[in-house]
Amino acid sequence: MEYIKEYIDKMSEDFEEVFEVSYYKKQLSKYQNIAPKQIGNVRLTYKDCEGFLGGYLYKGYISQDKIPGLFIGESLWMSITPMEVESHYLPIKKACGKVGVAGLGLGYYVQEILEKDNVESIDVYEINQDVIDMYIENFGLDDRVNIINQDVLTMKNKEYDFFYADIYKGILDSEAIKHKALIKANNAIDKYFIWTQEGMALALFKKGIVEESLVDCEIRAFILALMRKKGMLVDSEIAEFAEDILEELEEVKKIKEGYLRL
């Protein structure tokens, strides 16, 4: 309908801010005063990135000094790059009420949604105690935050207005779709969002497929803003993820129809 298109167009104009250099620098500056440290197997350090940094679903960005990064062992698990900031923008916007979060990382997402008055409480499921201790050392523990040292896939009988799953090392991880089905089957969750879900939607769009379980008006507006601001830089390989995403969607459909058990 025409009014929905107008609504999405207007929203996309607001979302364009996330692709501005000024927005990224503002977000990054909030986290550049954390002291480097190591707790157990987890280390927080800084890196300078010269040349182009990849954005979220597009290539090319400015150089940037002093980017905080979280290492687990020798593996970089999360750093506050343009990709991280841009890919968390929409789930931050969506968070409201009682929020559940899978994966703590550096704590960027939790800290950002704590700034929202409409977020009542935050339960964070994090399997690595060293990551939890690192977060508490850096930020303390707000009264609204409850960190649970538990595999989120074992969570049962919880109720959330919004749930955000951010436990994936790579973008567009199709395994997240099956995780969503499992977690929603075992808990009462109103809205569930997967990290890089916008990218999943874009991959299917490029194949001429619209999957309603992955797409809403805000995701459409985000993709529209991305195309307006970054157009020619959007990754041409994104559509290659579509087959894996479709396979997982089909598997979940079979589960729901009773052919398989979770």
C-alpha positions as CSV (number, residue, x, y, z in Angstrom):
1,M,0.0,0.0,0.0
2,E,1.1,3.5,-0.7
3,Y,1.1,4.7,2.9
4,I,3.4,1.8,3.9
5,K,5.8,2.8,1.2
6,E,5.8,6.4,2.4
7,Y,6.3,5.2,5.9
8,I,9.3,3.1,4.9
9,D,10.8,6.0,2.8
10,K,10.6,8.4,5.7
11,M,12.1,5.9,8.1
12,S,14.9,5.2,5.7
13,E,15.8,8.9,5.6
14,D,16.2,8.8,9.4
15,F,18.3,5.6,9.2
16,E,20.8,7.2,6.8
17,E,22.6,8.7,9.7
18,V,24.2,5.4,10.5
19,F,26.2,5.5,7.3
20,E,27.7,8.9,8.1
21,V,31.4,9.1,9.2
22,S,30.3,11.5,12.0
23,Y,28.0,8.9,13.5
24,Y,30.7,6.2,13.5
25,K,33.2,8.5,15.1
26,K,30.7,9.6,17.8
27,Q,30.0,5.9,18.7
28,L,33.6,4.9,18.6
29,S,34.7,7.8,20.9
30,K,32.5,6.4,23.7
31,Y,34.7,3.3,24.0
32,Q,38.3,4.7,23.4
33,N,39.1,5.4,27.0
34,I,38.8,1.8,28.3
35,A,42.2,0.6,29.6
36,P,43.8,-2.4,27.8
37,K,43.7,-5.4,29.9
38,Q,43.6,-9.2,30.0
39,I,41.4,-11.4,32.2
40,G,42.0,-15.1,31.9
41,N,41.9,-16.0,28.2
42,V,40.2,-12.7,27.2
43,R,42.2,-9.7,26.2
44,L,41.1,-6.1,25.3
45,T,43.5,-4.1,23.2
46,Y,43.6,-1.4,20.5
47,K,44.5,-1.4,16.9
48,D,45.0,1.2,14.2
49,C,43.4,0.5,10.9
50,E,45.0,2.1,7.8
51,G,43.5,2.1,4.4
52,F,39.9,1.1,3.9
53,L,37.7,-0.5,6.6
54,G,34.8,-2.6,5.5
55,G,31.3,-1.3,6.4
56,Y,28.2,-3.4,7.0
57,L,27.3,-5.1,3.7
58,Y,29.5,-2.8,1.7
59,K,33.2,-2.3,1.0
60,G,35.4,0.7,1.7
61,Y,35.6,3.1,4.6
62,I,38.0,5.6,6.2
63,S,41.1,4.8,8.1
64,Q,40.7,5.0,11.9
65,D,43.1,5.0,14.9
66,K,42.6,3.3,18.2
67,I,39.8,0.8,17.6
68,P,39.1,-1.4,20.7
69,G,39.1,-5.1,20.0
70,L,38.2,-8.1,22.2
71,F,40.4,-11.2,21.7
72,I,39.4,-14.7,23.0
73,G,42.7,-16.6,22.9
74,E,44.3,-15.5,19.7
75,S,41.1,-14.9,17.8
76,L,39.6,-11.4,17.4
77,W,36.0,-11.8,18.5
78,M,34.7,-8.3,18.3
79,S,36.0,-4.8,17.5
80,I,34.2,-1.5,17.2
81,T,34.6,-1.1,13.5
82,P,32.1,0.6,11.1
83,M,30.7,-2.8,10.4
84,E,30.0,-3.5,14.1
85,V,28.4,-0.1,14.7
86,E,26.3,-0.2,11.6
87,S,25.1,-3.8,12.1
88,H,24.0,-3.0,15.7
89,Y,22.1,0.1,14.7
90,L,18.7,-1.5,14.0
91,P,18.6,-3.9,16.9
92,I,19.5,-1.0,19.2
93,K,16.5,0.9,17.7
94,K,14.2,-2.1,18.2
95,A,15.1,-2.9,21.8
96,C,12.3,-2.2,24.3
97,G,10.7,-3.5,27.5
98,K,12.2,-6.7,28.8
99,V,15.2,-7.5,26.6
100,G,17.1,-10.7,26.2
101,V,20.6,-10.8,24.6
102,A,22.7,-13.8,23.5
103,G,26.4,-12.9,23.5
104,L,28.1,-10.1,25.5
105,G,31.2,-9.4,23.5
106,L,32.8,-6.0,24.4
107,G,29.5,-4.9,25.8
108,Y,28.7,-2.4,23.0
109,Y,25.1,-3.5,22.5
110,V,24.3,-3.6,26.2
111,Q,25.8,-0.2,26.9
112,E,23.9,1.4,24.0
113,I,20.5,0.0,24.9
114,L,21.0,1.1,28.5
115,E,20.7,4.6,27.2
116,K,17.1,3.9,26.2
117,D,14.4,4.9,28.6
118,N,12.0,2.3,27.2
119,V,14.3,-0.6,28.1
120,E,13.2,-2.0,31.4
121,S,15.6,-4.8,32.0
122,I,18.3,-6.7,30.2
123,D,19.2,-10.4,30.6
124,V,22.5,-11.3,28.9
125,Y,23.4,-14.9,28.2
126,E,27.1,-15.3,27.9
127,I,28.9,-18.7,28.1
128,N,32.4,-17.3,28.8
129,Q,33.0,-16.2,32.4
130,D,36.1,-14.2,31.4
131,V,34.1,-12.2,28.9
132,I,31.6,-11.4,31.7
133,D,34.4,-10.4,34.1
134,M,35.9,-8.2,31.4
135,Y,32.6,-6.4,30.9
136,I,32.1,-5.8,34.6
137,E,35.6,-4.6,35.0
138,N,35.1,-2.1,32.2
139,F,31.5,-0.9,32.8
140,G,30.4,-2.1,36.2
141,L,26.9,-3.6,36.5
142,D,23.8,-1.5,36.0
143,D,20.7,-2.4,38.1
144,R,18.8,-3.2,35.0
145,V,21.4,-5.7,33.7
146,N,21.4,-9.4,34.7
147,I,24.3,-11.4,33.2
148,I,23.7,-15.2,33.1
149,N,26.7,-17.6,32.6
150,Q,24.7,-20.1,30.4
151,D,24.5,-21.4,26.9
152,V,21.5,-19.5,25.5
153,L,20.4,-22.6,23.6
154,T,19.5,-24.2,26.9
155,M,17.3,-21.3,28.0
156,K,13.7,-22.2,28.8
157,N,10.5,-20.6,30.0
158,K,11.7,-17.0,29.8
159,E,9.6,-14.0,28.6
160,Y,11.0,-11.1,26.6
161,D,9.6,-8.3,24.6
162,F,12.7,-8.2,22.4
163,F,15.5,-10.8,22.0
164,Y,18.7,-10.2,20.2
165,A,21.0,-13.1,19.2
166,D,24.6,-12.0,18.7
167,I,26.7,-15.1,19.1
168,Y,27.9,-15.5,15.6
169,K,31.5,-14.9,14.5
170,G,30.7,-14.3,10.8
171,I,27.8,-12.4,9.2
172,L,24.8,-14.0,7.7
173,D,25.3,-17.3,9.6
174,S,22.4,-19.4,8.5
175,E,22.6,-21.6,11.6
176,A,21.1,-18.6,13.4
177,I,17.7,-19.4,11.8
178,K,17.6,-22.8,13.5
179,H,18.7,-21.3,16.8
180,K,15.8,-18.8,16.5
181,A,13.3,-21.6,16.0
182,L,14.7,-23.5,19.1
183,I,14.8,-20.5,21.4
184,K,11.4,-19.2,20.4
185,A,9.9,-22.7,20.9
186,N,11.2,-22.9,24.4
187,N,10.4,-19.3,25.5
188,A,7.8,-16.6,25.1
189,I,9.4,-13.9,22.9
190,D,7.5,-11.2,21.2
191,K,10.2,-9.9,18.8
192,Y,13.4,-11.8,17.9
193,F,16.3,-10.3,15.9
194,I,19.4,-12.0,14.6
195,W,22.7,-10.1,14.2
196,T,23.0,-9.3,10.4
197,Q,19.4,-10.2,9.8
198,E,19.2,-7.2,7.4
199,G,22.0,-8.9,5.4
200,M,20.0,-12.1,5.2
201,A,17.0,-10.2,3.9
202,L,19.2,-8.4,1.3
203,A,20.7,-11.7,0.1
204,L,17.2,-13.0,-0.5
205,F,16.1,-9.8,-2.2
206,K,18.9,-10.1,-4.6
207,K,17.6,-13.5,-5.5
208,G,14.1,-12.1,-6.0
209,I,12.8,-13.7,-2.8
210,V,10.9,-12.1,0.0
211,E,10.9,-14.1,3.2
212,E,8.4,-12.5,5.7
213,S,9.9,-14.2,8.7
214,L,13.1,-12.2,8.2
215,V,11.7,-8.9,6.9
216,D,9.8,-6.1,8.5
217,C,9.3,-2.4,7.6
218,E,12.4,-1.3,9.6
219,I,14.6,-3.8,7.8
220,R,13.2,-2.6,4.4
221,A,14.0,1.0,5.5
222,F,17.5,0.1,6.6
223,I,18.3,-1.6,3.3
224,L,16.8,1.4,1.4
225,A,19.1,3.7,3.4
226,L,22.1,1.5,2.7
227,M,21.4,1.6,-1.0
228,R,20.9,5.3,-1.0
229,K,24.1,6.0,0.9
230,K,26.4,3.3,-0.4
231,G,24.8,2.0,-3.6
232,M,27.7,1.0,-5.8
233,L,29.8,-0.2,-2.8
234,V,27.3,-2.8,-1.6
235,D,28.9,-6.3,-1.7
236,S,28.1,-8.2,-4.9
237,E,28.7,-11.5,-3.1
238,I,25.9,-11.0,-0.6
239,A,23.5,-13.1,-2.8
240,E,25.8,-16.1,-2.5
241,F,24.5,-16.6,1.1
242,A,20.9,-17.0,-0.1
243,E,21.1,-20.8,-0.7
244,D,22.3,-21.5,2.8
245,I,19.7,-19.2,4.3
246,L,16.9,-20.9,2.2
247,E,18.1,-24.3,3.3
248,E,17.8,-23.4,7.0
249,L,14.4,-21.8,6.4
250,E,13.2,-24.9,4.8
251,E,14.6,-27.0,7.7
252,V,12.8,-24.9,10.2
253,K,9.6,-25.1,8.2
254,K,9.8,-28.9,8.4
255,I,10.4,-28.7,12.1
256,K,7.3,-26.6,12.6
257,E,5.2,-29.0,10.5
258,G,6.3,-31.9,12.7
259,Y,8.6,-33.7,10.3
260,L,11.6,-33.3,12.6
261,R,12.1,-32.6,16.3
262,L,14.2,-29.9,17.8
